Amino acid sequence: MNVKTTLHFYAKSTKVNSVGLFPIYVRLTVDGKRFEYSTKKFIEPSKWSTELSKMKGSSEEARSINSLLDFTKNKINEIQFELLKEGISLNVDEFKNRIQGSKERQRTLIPIFQDHNNKIKALIGKEYAQGTLERYETSLKHTKDFLVWKYNITDIDIIKIDHAFITDYEFYLRTVRNCANNTAVKYIKNFSKIIKICIANNWLDKNPFSNYKSKVKEVDRVYLSEEEIQEIINKDFGTDRLSLVRDMFLFSCFTGLAYIDVKNLTKSHVCIGIDGDKWIFTHRQKTESASKIPILPVTQMIIDKYANHPQSCNQEKLLPILSNQKMNAYLKEIAGVCKINKELTFHIARHTFATTITLTNGVPIESVSKMLGHKNLRTTQHYAKVLDKKVSEDMKILKDKFSNILINNALKQSKN
């Protein structure tokens, strides 16, 4: 976007001093907004050229004042060049800060955000996963787009970020970006981490999030039923591609491991457990918490099937899993072939393990939580809430008990 910038020097008659001299003022107009300040030089009104915006004549005084005006013009041109070079939008506040020498005192949002992302990038594989970087890069992009949408600027002084900024940003995410509630809340949460960095460094005196409240809404977790799992197991796809994707998906259904954790598995992760049988011992990449999972017969069959697969051998991996993007694309194809009317993704396998495979079959929630690598039992309880079938089966025992009591009471009364 082209921003019009104009510079004008003039003798300000409304500020005449006690001896009748006019101060020479600088008027900078950027995108229709003005900033005026005095050069601290005074002049007789008759010696000023309104048409040329400078002092008349070639006297020593005229040369001195006109040189100052040329210097001021060059300085403003240099500032404009700096702003364009740094990718900062031209606006009155930016010019004002730099003209008044406050550039060093100013800290702006985007460089702080970018520095945070650069540090995450440097720690990928050590403290962070690639997905974490991608989420923060997306958050940074949304923040940049919001600044342009709301203020027509490409950066902002962090001291200008207040409660209104945050609520407007959330409004932007929900409307312009059309983000669902939980997605919008997550982007705001990512942004709040940048603000916490500013507070920790004493760059901000107040926390703009102090009066902000948001709530993540619980969503229904999609999972497969026993019948749908059996349909996928029994289906002959006729292609190695879909068969491999099916097997990797089933492996996750019977272990509860997320995509990245399956991808990272090596043969060394399979060990003998406390019961003398084979277990998978690993750590979740997302939370770094331990997962210890007994290997079920179907899981062992899949491991054996791909033990000598070229990809597994060449990359020293337990299984030859494809990229997450390809897996999800092919799973949609599998759902269509198996006539499963659900948006099938690899992560649904983890939900299926938690619900259909374990909780529905009476595995205690504490054991399920440990196998899933959850740090908090409350996270696992989200899965338990969706199991209407399990609730029905549990309540049936209670119904039968009370039914028998009522029948016995009725028989006793009839005898009397």
C-alpha positions in Angstrom: 0.0 0.0 0.0 1.4 3.4 -1.0 1.4 6.0 1.8 1.6 9.7 0.9 4.2 11.6 2.9 4.7 15.4 2.6 7.1 17.8 4.4 6.4 21.5 4.8 8.4 24.3 6.6 6.5 27.5 7.7 6.8 30.5 10.0 4.1 30.1 12.6 2.4 33.4 13.2 0.3 32.2 16.2 3.5 31.5 18.2 5.1 35.0 17.7 7.5 35.9 20.5 7.8 39.1 22.5 10.0 40.8 19.9 7.8 40.0 17.0 9.8 37.0 15.6 8.0 33.9 14.2 9.2 30.4 15.0 10.0 28.1 12.1 8.0 24.9 12.3 8.2 21.6 10.5 4.9 20.0 9.4 5.1 16.3 8.5 2.0 14.7 7.0 1.8 10.9 6.7 -1.3 9.3 5.3 -3.4 12.3 6.1 -2.1 12.6 9.7 0.0 15.5 10.9 3.0 15.9 13.2 4.3 19.4 13.9 7.4 20.5 15.9 9.5 23.6 16.2 13.0 24.0 14.8 13.7 26.4 17.7 14.7 29.0 15.1 13.0 32.4 14.8 12.8 34.8 11.9 11.4 38.2 10.9 8.1 37.6 9.0 9.3 39.7 6.0 12.4 37.5 5.5 10.4 34.2 5.1 9.4 32.9 1.6 6.1 31.1 1.9 6.3 29.9 -1.7 9.8 28.4 -1.3 9.4 27.4 2.4 12.7 28.9 3.3 14.4 32.1 4.3 15.0 34.7 1.6 18.4 36.0 0.6 22.0 34.7 1.0 23.0 36.3 4.3 24.9 34.4 6.9 21.6 34.0 8.8 19.7 32.8 5.7 22.5 30.2 4.9 22.5 28.9 8.5 18.7 28.5 8.7 18.3 27.1 5.2 21.1 24.6 5.9 19.2 23.5 9.0 16.0 23.0 7.0 17.9 20.9 4.4 19.4 18.8 7.2 15.9 18.3 8.6 14.6 17.3 5.2 17.4 14.8 4.7 16.9 13.4 8.2 13.2 12.7 7.6 14.1 11.1 4.2 16.6 8.8 6.0 14.0 7.8 8.6 11.5 7.0 5.8 14.2 4.8 4.1 14.9 3.0 7.4 11.3 2.3 8.1 10.8 0.9 4.6 14.0 -1.2 4.9 12.9 -2.6 8.3 9.4 -3.4 6.9 7.7 -1.0 9.2 4.7 0.8 7.8 4.9 4.6 7.4 2.9 6.4 10.0 3.2 9.6 12.1 4.0 7.8 15.3 7.0 6.0 13.8 8.4 9.2 12.4 7.7 11.0 15.7 9.5 8.4 17.8 12.6 8.5 15.6 12.7 12.3 15.2 12.5 12.7 19.0 15.2 10.1 19.5 12.9 7.5 21.3 13.8 4.7 18.9 16.1 3.0 21.4 13.5 3.1 24.2 10.9 1.6 22.0 10.3 -2.2 21.9 8.0 -3.5 19.2 6.0 -6.7 19.1 7.0 -8.4 15.9 10.8 -8.6 16.5 10.1 -10.1 20.0 7.7 -12.6 18.6 10.1 -13.5 15.8 13.0 -13.9 18.3 10.8 -16.3 20.3 10.1 -18.4 17.2 13.8 -18.4 16.2 14.7 -19.9 19.6 12.1 -22.6 19.2 13.5 -23.4 15.7 17.0 -23.8 17.2 15.7 -26.2 19.8 13.7 -28.5 17.5 14.5 -32.1 18.4 15.8 -31.0 21.8 13.0 -29.2 23.6 10.4 -28.7 20.9 8.7 -30.5 18.0 8.4 -29.2 14.5 4.6 -28.9 15.0 5.2 -26.4 17.9 7.2 -24.1 15.6 4.6 -24.3 12.9 1.9 -23.3 15.4 3.8 -20.3 16.6 4.7 -19.3 13.0 1.0 -19.4 12.1 0.3 -17.3 15.3 2.9 -14.8 14.2 1.3 -14.6 10.7 -2.2 -14.0 12.2 -0.8 -11.3 14.5 0.8 -9.5 11.6 -2.4 -9.7 9.5 -4.4 -8.4 12.5 -2.1 -5.3 12.8 -2.7 -4.5 9.2 -6.4 -5.2 9.4 -7.0 -3.2 12.6 -4.4 -0.4 12.6 -2.9 -0.5 9.0 0.6 -1.0 10.5 3.1 -3.8 10.3 4.3 -3.5 13.9 3.4 -1.9 17.2 5.1 -0.7 20.4 4.4 -3.3 23.1 3.3 -0.6 25.6 0.3 0.1 23.3 -1.0 -3.5 23.7 -3.9 -3.4 26.1 -7.1 -5.2 27.0 -8.9 -3.7 23.9 -6.0 -4.9 21.7 -6.5 -8.5 22.9 -10.3 -8.5 22.6 -10.1 -7.0 19.1 -7.5 -9.6 18.2 -9.9 -12.4 19.4 -12.7 -10.8 17.4 -10.5 -10.8 14.3 -9.7 -14.5 14.7 -13.4 -15.4 15.2 -14.7 -13.3 12.3 -12.1 -12.5 9.7 -10.2 -15.7 10.1 -13.4 -17.7 10.9 -11.6 -19.7 13.7 -13.7 -21.9 15.9 -13.8 -21.1 19.7 -11.0 -23.5 20.7 -8.7 -22.5 17.8 -9.1 -18.8 18.6 -8.4 -19.4 22.3 -5.2 -21.4 21.4 -3.9 -18.5 19.1 -4.6 -16.0 21.9 -2.8 -18.4 24.3 0.2 -18.4 22.0 0.2 -14.6 21.9 0.0 -14.5 25.7 3.3 -16.3 25.9 5.0 -13.4 24.0 3.4 -10.9 26.5 4.7 -13.0 29.4 8.2 -12.7 27.9 7.8 -8.9 27.8 6.6 -8.9 31.4 9.5 -11.2 32.6 12.0 -8.8 31.0 10.3 -5.8 32.7 9.5 -4.3 29.3 5.8 -4.0 30.4 4.5 -2.6 33.6 1.0 -4.0 33.3 -0.3 -7.3 32.1 -2.9 -6.7 29.3 -4.3 -10.2 30.0 -5.1 -9.4 33.6 -8.9 -9.0 32.9 -9.1 -11.3 29.9 -10.9 -14.6 30.2 -11.4 -17.3 27.7 -12.7 -20.8 28.0 -11.9 -23.9 25.9 -15.1 -25.7 25.0 -15.2 -29.5 25.2 -15.6 -31.2 21.9 -17.0 -34.6 21.1 -14.0 -36.9 20.3 -14.5 -39.0 17.2 -13.6 -42.7 17.6 -14.4 -46.0 15.8 -16.8 -48.6 17.1 -15.8 -52.3 17.3 -17.9 -53.0 14.1 -16.0 -50.2 12.2 -12.6 -51.5 13.4 -13.6 -55.0 12.2 -14.7 -53.7 8.9 -11.3 -52.1 8.3 -9.5 -55.3 9.5 -11.5 -57.5 7.1 -11.4 -55.3 4.1 -9.2 -56.4 1.2 -8.0 -53.2 -0.3 -6.1 -54.7 -3.2 -3.2 -52.2 -3.0 -0.1 -52.3 -0.8 -0.5 -48.5 -0.3 -3.9 -48.7 1.4 -3.0 -52.0 3.2 0.1 -50.3 4.8 -1.9 -47.3 5.9 -4.6 -49.5 7.3 -2.0 -51.5 9.3 -0.3 -48.4 10.7 -3.7 -47.0 11.7 -4.7 -50.3 13.4 -1.3 -50.3 15.2 -2.2 -46.9 16.7 -5.7 -48.2 17.5 -4.3 -51.0 19.7 -1.4 -49.0 21.3 -2.8 -45.5 21.6 0.3 -43.9 20.2 0.1 -40.6 18.3 1.5 -40.4 14.8 4.8 -38.8 15.7 5.4 -41.4 18.5 4.7 -44.3 16.0 7.1 -42.7 13.6 9.8 -42.4 16.2 9.6 -46.0 17.3 12.6 -48.3 16.8 13.1 -51.9 17.6 14.8 -50.9 20.8 11.5 -49.6 22.2 10.1 -53.2 22.3 11.2 -54.7 25.6 10.1 -57.4 28.1 7.7 -55.9 30.7 7.0 -56.7 34.3 4.8 -59.7 33.3 7.4 -61.3 31.1 5.6 -60.3 27.9 6.6 -57.8 25.2 5.8 -54.1 25.9 6.5 -50.8 24.1 8.5 -48.4 26.3 8.6 -44.9 24.9 8.1 -41.2 25.7 5.5 -39.0 24.1 7.1 -36.3 22.0 4.3 -33.8 22.9 4.6 -34.0 26.7 7.8 -36.0 27.2 5.9 -38.2 29.6 6.5 -42.0 29.6 4.2 -44.5 27.8 4.4 -48.2 28.7 2.0 -50.3 26.6 1.6 -54.1 26.6 1.7 -55.5 23.1 -1.6 -57.1 22.1 -1.7 -60.0 19.6 -2.9 -57.7 16.7 -0.1 -55.3 17.5 2.6 -58.0 17.4 1.2 -59.3 14.1 1.7 -55.8 12.5 5.2 -55.6 13.9 6.1 -59.0 12.5 4.5 -58.2 9.1 6.8 -55.3 8.6 10.0 -56.5 10.4 11.9 -56.9 7.1 10.3 -54.0 5.2 13.0 -52.0 3.3 11.9 -48.7 4.8 12.0 -50.1 8.3 15.5 -51.6 7.8 17.0 -48.6 6.0 15.8 -46.1 8.5 16.1 -48.4 11.6 12.5 -47.8 12.4 10.0 -50.3 13.9 7.4 -49.5 11.2 7.4 -48.0 7.7 4.9 -45.2 8.3 4.2 -42.6 5.7 4.0 -38.8 6.3 1.1 -37.6 8.4 -0.4 -35.7 5.5 -0.4 -38.8 3.2 -1.7 -41.0 6.0 -4.7 -38.7 6.6 -5.3 -38.4 2.9 -5.3 -42.2 2.4 -7.4 -42.8 5.6 -10.2 -40.7 4.0 -10.0 -43.1 1.0 -10.2 -46.1 3.4 -13.2 -44.6 5.2 -15.0 -44.3 1.8 -14.2 -47.9 0.8 -15.3 -49.2 4.2 -18.4 -46.9 4.2 -17.5 -45.3 7.5 -19.2 -42.0 7.7 -16.6 -40.2 9.8 -13.8 -37.8 9.1 -11.1 -40.4 9.5 -7.6 -39.1 10.6 -4.7 -40.9 12.2 -5.3 -39.2 15.6 -8.8 -40.9 15.7 -6.8 -44.2 16.3 -5.6 -42.8 19.6 -9.2 -41.8 20.6 -10.3 -45.3 19.6 -7.7 -47.0 21.8 -8.9 -44.9 24.8 -12.5 -45.6 24.2 -13.5 -48.7 22.2 -10.3 -50.8 22.9 -9.7 -50.1 26.6 -12.4 -48.2 28.6 -15.3 -49.9 27.0 -13.7 -53.3 27.8 -13.3 -52.4 31.5 -9.7 -51.3 31.6 -9.4 -49.0 34.6 -9.1 -45.3 33.6 -5.9 -45.0 35.7 -4.3 -47.7 33.5 -5.5 -46.1 30.3 -4.1 -42.7 31.4 -0.7 -44.3 32.1 -0.6 -46.0 28.7 -1.7 -42.8 26.9 1.1 -40.9 28.6 -1.3 -38.3 30.1 0.2 -36.2 32.9 -3.3 -35.5 34.3 -6.1 -38.0 34.9 -8.6 -35.3 33.9 -7.3 -35.4 30.3 -8.2 -39.1 30.2 -11.6 -38.5 31.8 -12.6 -36.6 28.6 -12.7 -40.0 26.9 -14.8 -41.6 29.6 -17.5 -38.9 29.2 -18.3 -40.0 25.7 -18.9 -43.7 26.5 -22.7 -43.9 26.6 -22.5 -47.6 25.9 -20.3 -48.2 28.9 -22.6 -46.1 31.1 -25.6 -48.1 29.8 -23.8 -51.4 30.6 -22.8 -50.3 34.1 -26.3 -49.0 34.9 -27.9 -52.2 33.6 -26.4 -54.1 36.5 -27.9 -51.5 38.8 -31.3 -51.7 37.0 -31.3 -55.5 37.4 -30.5 -55.3 41.0 -33.3 -52.9 41.8 -35.7 -54.8 39.6 -35.1 -57.9 41.6 -35.7 -56.0 44.8 -39.0 -54.7 43.5 -40.1 -58.2 42.3 -39.2 -59.7 45.7 -41.1 -57.1 47.5 -44.1 -57.6 45.2 -44.0 -61.3 45.9 -43.9 -60.8 49.6 -46.9 -58.5 49.5 -48.9 -60.9 47.4 -48.3 -63.7 49.9 -49.7 -61.4 52.6 
